[in-house]
């Protein structure tokens, strides 16, 4: 019995370790295929590669979660809530939009399962092991992705309408998600290098939301990071240093934007005039369709991705560009209540982590900024795309805070030696 217990634990740890590697590689492969697809939107090969990558991630995560349950015999409270909600979304989609059920399984379900998978993994794996395991894959794959993005930026800047519309630079939002992983798992030099490199990409893309996330998110990261160190006087000195460096960086960025005639500030100032690049018109149409829906549809929704399929705002297959509106229409009042609850829950976890001076509180601060901005102006929660790397980092950050590795091995040691 003692030998069997030890062998089973070792075997499951080995399988889980390899599954995490496979899942992470396919997530990064999906990111690369997605960037290339935005350059060649008619490529069926790249479209298929994106779907196959998500299917592989989905299957490996289901397998991982099953192994985790049979090994540890427990789930977290948030995972139970998420499982029940995913079941709810699947039932609604199958009953109201039968053509979207496959798309929901391989797209809508992937990011919540990614969060749960990496939370479970981080709960029973120490930080150094996670860093050693994922670090090299992260650096290589992110470097490849950002090199591929250069062509998207080139196409965007060479287009006649780059000051007004997103063009081909939608995938630049991958940089924002990559930045969070770098903050979580990278070295100090890597954080500085990628922060500068991603800032350049965001500036060149003229993306207003990306600019706000990089500016506010990184400031929040460094401020929260410093709250864990030193006494009150030392903290004040560090805050002054952060303000000084921030002002210097802001001056340099402003000079570059003026010199290169980048239009981010102009686009921020006239956001009311251009109605958020047409977002307000989209929101109005979605709200009108929702208001005209039956009471049943208002409560339970129309099914996964009903906005682009049924509403088709401004006559195109596009999303609501607001995750809460999209969820309200797709999954009703029940769905949007769950989504808002998840965001509030994450904010509560952040406050607890800051109070307890957890090492990952600063990284979660960056992600909270990204969540609040992208969920309000984009399709962040609506599909498993930009959110995938974010879900990886959420899981690791929150799983580290719940780490039960020491308790587990004390328990196993007692079983083996008794």
Secondary structure as the mmCIF struct_conf table of DSSP 4:
data_model
#
loop_
_struct_conf.conf_type_id
_struct_conf.id
_struct_conf.beg_label_comp_id
_struct_conf.beg_label_asym_id
_struct_conf.beg_label_seq_id
_struct_conf.end_label_comp_id
_struct_conf.end_label_asym_id
_struct_conf.end_label_seq_id
HELX_RH_AL_P HELX_RH_AL_P1 UNK A 2 UNK A 39
BEND BEND1 UNK A 40 UNK A 40
TURN_TY1_P TURN_TY1_P1 UNK A 41 UNK A 42
HELX_RH_AL_P HELX_RH_AL_P2 UNK A 44 UNK A 72
HELX_RH_AL_P HELX_RH_AL_P3 UNK A 77 UNK A 96
HELX_RH_3T_P HELX_RH_3T_P1 UNK A 98 UNK A 100
HELX_RH_AL_P HELX_RH_AL_P4 UNK A 101 UNK A 103
HELX_RH_PI_P HELX_RH_PI_P1 UNK A 104 UNK A 108
TURN_TY1_P TURN_TY1_P2 UNK A 109 UNK A 109
HELX_RH_AL_P HELX_RH_AL_P5 UNK A 110 UNK A 123
TURN_TY1_P TURN_TY1_P3 UNK A 124 UNK A 124
BEND BEND2 UNK A 125 UNK A 125
HELX_RH_AL_P HELX_RH_AL_P6 UNK A 127 UNK A 158
BEND BEND3 UNK A 159 UNK A 159
TURN_TY1_P TURN_TY1_P4 UNK A 160 UNK A 164
BEND BEND4 UNK A 165 UNK A 165
TURN_TY1_P TURN_TY1_P5 UNK A 167 UNK A 168
HELX_RH_3T_P HELX_RH_3T_P2 UNK A 170 UNK A 172
HELX_RH_AL_P HELX_RH_AL_P7 UNK A 173 UNK A 185
BEND BEND5 UNK A 186 UNK A 186
HELX_RH_AL_P HELX_RH_AL_P8 UNK A 188 UNK A 205
TURN_TY1_P TURN_TY1_P6 UNK A 206 UNK A 206
HELX_RH_AL_P HELX_RH_AL_P9 UNK A 208 UNK A 227
TURN_TY1_P TURN_TY1_P7 UNK A 228 UNK A 228
BEND BEND6 UNK A 229 UNK A 230
HELX_RH_AL_P HELX_RH_AL_P10 UNK A 232 UNK A 259
TURN_TY1_P TURN_TY1_P8 UNK A 260 UNK A 261
HELX_RH_AL_P HELX_RH_AL_P11 UNK A 264 UNK A 269
TURN_TY1_P TURN_TY1_P9 UNK A 270 UNK A 274
HELX_RH_AL_P HELX_RH_AL_P12 UNK A 275 UNK A 291
TURN_TY1_P TURN_TY1_P10 UNK A 292 UNK A 292
BEND BEND7 UNK A 293 UNK A 293
HELX_RH_AL_P HELX_RH_AL_P13 UNK A 295 UNK A 300
BEND BEND8 UNK A 302 UNK A 302
TURN_TY1_P TURN_TY1_P11 UNK A 304 UNK A 305
HELX_RH_AL_P HELX_RH_AL_P14 UNK A 306 UNK A 306
HELX_RH_PI_P HELX_RH_PI_P2 UNK A 307 UNK A 311
HELX_RH_3T_P HELX_RH_3T_P3 UNK A 313 UNK A 315
BEND BEND9 UNK A 316 UNK A 317
BEND BEND10 UNK A 321 UNK A 322
HELX_RH_AL_P HELX_RH_AL_P15 UNK A 323 UNK A 355
TURN_TY1_P TURN_TY1_P12 UNK A 356 UNK A 357
TURN_TY1_P TURN_TY1_P13 UNK A 359 UNK A 360
HELX_RH_AL_P HELX_RH_AL_P16 UNK A 361 UNK A 377
BEND BEND11 UNK A 378 UNK A 378
BEND BEND12 UNK A 380 UNK A 385
TURN_TY1_P TURN_TY1_P14 UNK A 386 UNK A 386
HELX_RH_AL_P HELX_RH_AL_P17 UNK A 387 UNK A 401
TURN_TY1_P TURN_TY1_P15 UNK A 402 UNK A 402
HELX_RH_AL_P HELX_RH_AL_P18 UNK A 405 UNK A 417
#
